[in-house]
């Protein structure tokens, strides 16, 4: 979801911060950061 939001809207930091806020954990932040970066570079 975060990678899709970052790719479509272009809001990279909002996607990362939104996932951290929704889950309450920092553990999924690294895979999300990787997927958001890949999506942002491709698009």
PyMOL Python script that loads the backbone (N, CA, C, O; Angstrom):
from pymol import cmd

cmd.read_pdbstr("""\
ATOM      1  N   UNK A   1       0.829  -1.177   0.000  1.00  0.00           N
ATOM      2  CA  UNK A   1       0.000   0.000   0.000  1.00  0.00           C
ATOM      3  C   UNK A   1       0.879   1.248   0.000  1.00  0.00           C
ATOM      4  O   UNK A   1       0.605   2.208  -0.720  1.00  0.00           O
ATOM      5  N   UNK A   2       1.910   1.230   0.792  1.00  0.00           N
ATOM      6  CA  UNK A   2       2.781   2.394   0.860  1.00  0.00           C
ATOM      7  C   UNK A   2       3.508   2.667  -0.437  1.00  0.00           C
ATOM      8  O   UNK A   2       3.672   3.822  -0.831  1.00  0.00           O
ATOM      9  N   UNK A   3       3.945   1.611  -1.104  1.00  0.00           N
ATOM     10  CA  UNK A   3       4.630   1.791  -2.381  1.00  0.00           C
ATOM     11  C   UNK A   3       3.672   2.318  -3.440  1.00  0.00           C
ATOM     12  O   UNK A   3       4.057   3.130  -4.282  1.00  0.00           O
ATOM     13  N   UNK A   4       2.428   1.860  -3.400  1.00  0.00           N
ATOM     14  CA  UNK A   4       1.442   2.338  -4.368  1.00  0.00           C
ATOM     15  C   UNK A   4       1.120   3.809  -4.132  1.00  0.00           C
ATOM     16  O   UNK A   4       1.017   4.582  -5.085  1.00  0.00           O
ATOM     17  N   UNK A   5       0.962   4.198  -2.879  1.00  0.00           N
ATOM     18  CA  UNK A   5       0.687   5.604  -2.556  1.00  0.00           C
ATOM     19  C   UNK A   5       1.858   6.482  -2.988  1.00  0.00           C
ATOM     20  O   UNK A   5       1.666   7.556  -3.557  1.00  0.00           O
ATOM     21  N   UNK A   6       3.057   6.017  -2.713  1.00  0.00           N
ATOM     22  CA  UNK A   6       4.235   6.805  -3.075  1.00  0.00           C
ATOM     23  C   UNK A   6       4.385   6.928  -4.583  1.00  0.00           C
ATOM     24  O   UNK A   6       4.818   7.965  -5.084  1.00  0.00           O
ATOM     25  N   UNK A   7       4.030   5.880  -5.303  1.00  0.00           N
ATOM     26  CA  UNK A   7       4.161   5.923  -6.750  1.00  0.00           C
ATOM     27  C   UNK A   7       3.107   6.772  -7.423  1.00  0.00           C
ATOM     28  O   UNK A   7       3.415   7.529  -8.344  1.00  0.00           O
ATOM     29  N   UNK A   8       1.868   6.656  -6.979  1.00  0.00           N
ATOM     30  CA  UNK A   8       0.770   7.362  -7.634  1.00  0.00           C
ATOM     31  C   UNK A   8       0.755   8.836  -7.249  1.00  0.00           C
ATOM     32  O   UNK A   8       0.676   9.707  -8.116  1.00  0.00           O
ATOM     33  N   UNK A   9       0.831   9.113  -5.967  1.00  0.00           N
ATOM     34  CA  UNK A   9       0.729  10.488  -5.491  1.00  0.00           C
ATOM     35  C   UNK A   9       2.085  11.189  -5.501  1.00  0.00           C
ATOM     36  O   UNK A   9       2.159  12.404  -5.684  1.00  0.00           O
ATOM     37  N   UNK A  10       3.143  10.429  -5.306  1.00  0.00           N
ATOM     38  CA  UNK A  10       4.470  11.022  -5.245  1.00  0.00           C
ATOM     39  C   UNK A  10       4.834  11.485  -3.845  1.00  0.00           C
ATOM     40  O   UNK A  10       5.792  12.238  -3.666  1.00  0.00           O
ATOM     41  N   UNK A  11       4.077  11.041  -2.857  1.00  0.00           N
ATOM     42  CA  UNK A  11       4.318  11.437  -1.478  1.00  0.00           C
ATOM     43  C   UNK A  11       5.072  10.322  -0.764  1.00  0.00           C
ATOM     44  O   UNK A  11       4.470   9.463  -0.120  1.00  0.00           O
ATOM     45  N   UNK A  12       6.387  10.346  -0.885  1.00  0.00           N
ATOM     46  CA  UNK A  12       7.213   9.273  -0.340  1.00  0.00           C
ATOM     47  C   UNK A  12       7.202   9.274   1.182  1.00  0.00           C
ATOM     48  O   UNK A  12       6.968   8.239   1.806  1.00  0.00           O
ATOM     49  N   UNK A  13       7.453  10.423   1.770  1.00  0.00           N
ATOM     50  CA  UNK A  13       7.518  10.483   3.232  1.00  0.00           C
ATOM     51  C   UNK A  13       6.165  10.229   3.884  1.00  0.00           C
ATOM     52  O   UNK A  13       6.100   9.659   4.973  1.00  0.00           O
ATOM     53  N   UNK A  14       5.092  10.643   3.233  1.00  0.00           N
ATOM     54  CA  UNK A  14       3.754  10.397   3.766  1.00  0.00           C
ATOM     55  C   UNK A  14       3.470   8.904   3.813  1.00  0.00           C
ATOM     56  O   UNK A  14       2.856   8.426   4.767  1.00  0.00           O
ATOM     57  N   UNK A  15       3.904   8.163   2.805  1.00  0.00           N
ATOM     58  CA  UNK A  15       3.695   6.722   2.782  1.00  0.00           C
ATOM     59  C   UNK A  15       4.457   6.038   3.905  1.00  0.00           C
ATOM     60  O   UNK A  15       3.921   5.145   4.562  1.00  0.00           O
ATOM     61  N   UNK A  16       5.687   6.442   4.130  1.00  0.00           N
ATOM     62  CA  UNK A  16       6.504   5.818   5.176  1.00  0.00           C
ATOM     63  C   UNK A  16       5.969   6.173   6.557  1.00  0.00           C
ATOM     64  O   UNK A  16       5.809   5.294   7.404  1.00  0.00           O
ATOM     65  N   UNK A  17       5.697   7.430   6.787  1.00  0.00           N
ATOM     66  CA  UNK A  17       5.199   7.856   8.097  1.00  0.00           C
ATOM     67  C   UNK A  17       3.807   7.291   8.348  1.00  0.00           C
ATOM     68  O   UNK A  17       3.483   6.922   9.478  1.00  0.00           O
ATOM     69  N   UNK A  18       2.980   7.219   7.305  1.00  0.00           N
ATOM     70  CA  UNK A  18       1.638   6.650   7.457  1.00  0.00           C
ATOM     71  C   UNK A  18       1.679   5.198   7.875  1.00  0.00           C
ATOM     72  O   UNK A  18       0.888   4.781   8.721  1.00  0.00           O
ATOM     73  N   UNK A  19       2.593   4.405   7.296  1.00  0.00           N
ATOM     74  CA  UNK A  19       2.698   3.000   7.689  1.00  0.00           C
ATOM     75  C   UNK A  19       3.181   2.863   9.122  1.00  0.00           C
ATOM     76  O   UNK A  19       2.676   2.025   9.870  1.00  0.00           O
ATOM     77  N   UNK A  20       4.142   3.669   9.508  1.00  0.00           N
ATOM     78  CA  UNK A  20       4.638   3.607  10.890  1.00  0.00           C
ATOM     79  C   UNK A  20       3.529   3.995  11.863  1.00  0.00           C
ATOM     80  O   UNK A  20       3.396   3.389  12.927  1.00  0.00           O
ATOM     81  N   UNK A  21       2.736   4.995  11.510  1.00  0.00           N
ATOM     82  CA  UNK A  21       1.625   5.413  12.374  1.00  0.00           C
ATOM     83  C   UNK A  21       0.544   4.335  12.457  1.00  0.00           C
ATOM     84  O   UNK A  21      -0.009   4.097  13.531  1.00  0.00           O
ATOM     85  N   UNK A  22       0.242   3.686  11.343  1.00  0.00           N
ATOM     86  CA  UNK A  22      -0.817   2.680  11.336  1.00  0.00           C
ATOM     87  C   UNK A  22      -0.425   1.408  12.073  1.00  0.00           C
ATOM     88  O   UNK A  22      -1.247   0.825  12.780  1.00  0.00           O
ATOM     89  N   UNK A  23       0.826   0.969  11.915  1.00  0.00           N
ATOM     90  CA  UNK A  23       1.244  -0.274  12.558  1.00  0.00           C
ATOM     91  C   UNK A  23       1.763  -0.063  13.971  1.00  0.00           C
ATOM     92  O   UNK A  23       1.639  -0.950  14.816  1.00  0.00           O
ATOM     93  N   UNK A  24       2.335   1.083  14.231  1.00  0.00           N
ATOM     94  CA  UNK A  24       2.905   1.336  15.557  1.00  0.00           C
ATOM     95  C   UNK A  24       4.256   0.680  15.757  1.00  0.00           C
ATOM     96  O   UNK A  24       4.760   0.633  16.879  1.00  0.00           O
ATOM     97  N   UNK A  25       4.853   0.171  14.687  1.00  0.00           N
ATOM     98  CA  UNK A  25       6.142  -0.506  14.767  1.00  0.00           C
ATOM     99  C   UNK A  25       7.092   0.062  13.731  1.00  0.00           C
ATOM    100  O   UNK A  25       6.666   0.605  12.712  1.00  0.00           O
ATOM    101  N   UNK A  26       8.377  -0.067  13.999  1.00  0.00           N
ATOM    102  CA  UNK A  26       9.372   0.373  13.030  1.00  0.00           C
ATOM    103  C   UNK A  26       9.904  -0.777  12.189  1.00  0.00           C
ATOM    104  O   UNK A  26      10.637  -0.543  11.227  1.00  0.00           O
ATOM    105  N   UNK A  27       9.554  -2.014  12.527  1.00  0.00           N
ATOM    106  CA  UNK A  27      10.103  -3.166  11.798  1.00  0.00           C
ATOM    107  C   UNK A  27       9.707  -3.223  10.325  1.00  0.00           C
ATOM    108  O   UNK A  27      10.541  -3.628   9.515  1.00  0.00           O
ATOM    109  N   UNK A  28       8.482  -2.843   9.919  1.00  0.00           N
ATOM    110  CA  UNK A  28       8.186  -2.879   8.480  1.00  0.00           C
ATOM    111  C   UNK A  28       8.694  -1.656   7.716  1.00  0.00           C
ATOM    112  O   UNK A  28       8.452  -1.543   6.514  1.00  0.00           O
ATOM    113  N   UNK A  29       9.377  -0.758   8.376  1.00  0.00           N
ATOM    114  CA  UNK A  29       9.809   0.480   7.720  1.00  0.00           C
ATOM    115  C   UNK A  29      10.921   0.233   6.702  1.00  0.00           C
ATOM    116  O   UNK A  29      10.944   0.893   5.662  1.00  0.00           O
ATOM    117  N   UNK A  30      11.834  -0.686   6.963  1.00  0.00           N
ATOM    118  CA  UNK A  30      12.938  -0.929   6.033  1.00  0.00           C
ATOM    119  C   UNK A  30      12.460  -1.560   4.718  1.00  0.00           C
ATOM    120  O   UNK A  30      12.852  -1.083   3.653  1.00  0.00           O
ATOM    121  N   UNK A  31      11.626  -2.616   4.748  1.00  0.00           N
ATOM    122  CA  UNK A  31      11.118  -3.121   3.462  1.00  0.00           C
ATOM    123  C   UNK A  31      10.263  -2.094   2.728  1.00  0.00           C
ATOM    124  O   UNK A  31      10.290  -2.025   1.500  1.00  0.00           O
ATOM    125  N   UNK A  32       9.515  -1.306   3.467  1.00  0.00           N
ATOM    126  CA  UNK A  32       8.712  -0.267   2.822  1.00  0.00           C
ATOM    127  C   UNK A  32       9.611   0.783   2.191  1.00  0.00           C
ATOM    128  O   UNK A  32       9.333   1.245   1.084  1.00  0.00           O
ATOM    129  N   UNK A  33      10.663   1.161   2.861  1.00  0.00           N
ATOM    130  CA  UNK A  33      11.595   2.144   2.313  1.00  0.00           C
ATOM    131  C   UNK A  33      12.210   1.639   1.013  1.00  0.00           C
ATOM    132  O   UNK A  33      12.372   2.403   0.062  1.00  0.00           O
ATOM    133  N   UNK A  34      12.547   0.369   0.973  1.00  0.00           N
ATOM    134  CA  UNK A  34      13.098  -0.218  -0.242  1.00  0.00           C
ATOM    135  C   UNK A  34      12.072  -0.229  -1.369  1.00  0.00           C
ATOM    136  O   UNK A  34      12.386   0.157  -2.495  1.00  0.00           O
ATOM    137  N   UNK A  35      10.846  -0.669  -1.076  1.00  0.00           N
ATOM    138  CA  UNK A  35       9.826  -0.739  -2.118  1.00  0.00           C
ATOM    139  C   UNK A  35       9.407   0.648  -2.599  1.00  0.00           C
ATOM    140  O   UNK A  35       9.160   0.844  -3.789  1.00  0.00           O
ATOM    141  N   UNK A  36       9.326   1.604  -1.685  1.00  0.00           N
ATOM    142  CA  UNK A  36       8.977   2.975  -2.073  1.00  0.00           C
ATOM    143  C   UNK A  36      10.077   3.572  -2.946  1.00  0.00           C
ATOM    144  O   UNK A  36       9.784   4.257  -3.926  1.00  0.00           O
ATOM    145  N   UNK A  37      11.314   3.323  -2.608  1.00  0.00           N
ATOM    146  CA  UNK A  37      12.421   3.832  -3.406  1.00  0.00           C
ATOM    147  C   UNK A  37      12.407   3.240  -4.805  1.00  0.00           C
ATOM    148  O   UNK A  37      12.597   3.954  -5.790  1.00  0.00           O
ATOM    149  N   UNK A  38      12.186   1.946  -4.893  1.00  0.00           N
ATOM    150  CA  UNK A  38      12.121   1.298  -6.213  1.00  0.00           C
ATOM    151  C   UNK A  38      10.964   1.832  -7.035  1.00  0.00           C
ATOM    152  O   UNK A  38      11.118   2.091  -8.228  1.00  0.00           O
ATOM    153  N   UNK A  39       9.814   1.998  -6.414  1.00  0.00           N
ATOM    154  CA  UNK A  39       8.653   2.518  -7.123  1.00  0.00           C
ATOM    155  C   UNK A  39       8.882   3.946  -7.584  1.00  0.00           C
ATOM    156  O   UNK A  39       8.536   4.303  -8.710  1.00  0.00           O
ATOM    157  N   UNK A  40       9.459   4.757  -6.724  1.00  0.00           N
ATOM    158  CA  UNK A  40       9.693   6.157  -7.064  1.00  0.00           C
ATOM    159  C   UNK A  40      10.710   6.302  -8.188  1.00  0.00           C
ATOM    160  O   UNK A  40      10.600   7.202  -9.022  1.00  0.00           O
ATOM    161  N   UNK A  41      11.696   5.417  -8.207  1.00  0.00           N
ATOM    162  CA  UNK A  41      12.717   5.471  -9.263  1.00  0.00           C
ATOM    163  C   UNK A  41      12.130   5.018 -10.598  1.00  0.00           C
ATOM    164  O   UNK A  41      12.439   5.601 -11.638  1.00  0.00           O
ATOM    165  N   UNK A  42      11.300   4.001 -10.580  1.00  0.00           N
ATOM    166  CA  UNK A  42      10.723   3.474 -11.810  1.00  0.00           C
ATOM    167  C   UNK A  42       9.738   4.452 -12.430  1.00  0.00           C
ATOM    168  O   UNK A  42       9.720   4.645 -13.645  1.00  0.00           O
ATOM    169  N   UNK A  43       8.927   5.061 -11.590  1.00  0.00           N
ATOM    170  CA  UNK A  43       7.913   5.984 -12.102  1.00  0.00           C
ATOM    171  C   UNK A  43       8.498   7.340 -12.150  1.00  0.00           C
ATOM    172  O   UNK A  43       7.824   8.289 -12.552  1.00  0.00           O
TER     173      UNK A  43
END
""", "prot")
cmd.dss("prot")
cmd.show_as("cartoon", "prot")
cmd.util.cbc("prot")
cmd.orient("prot")
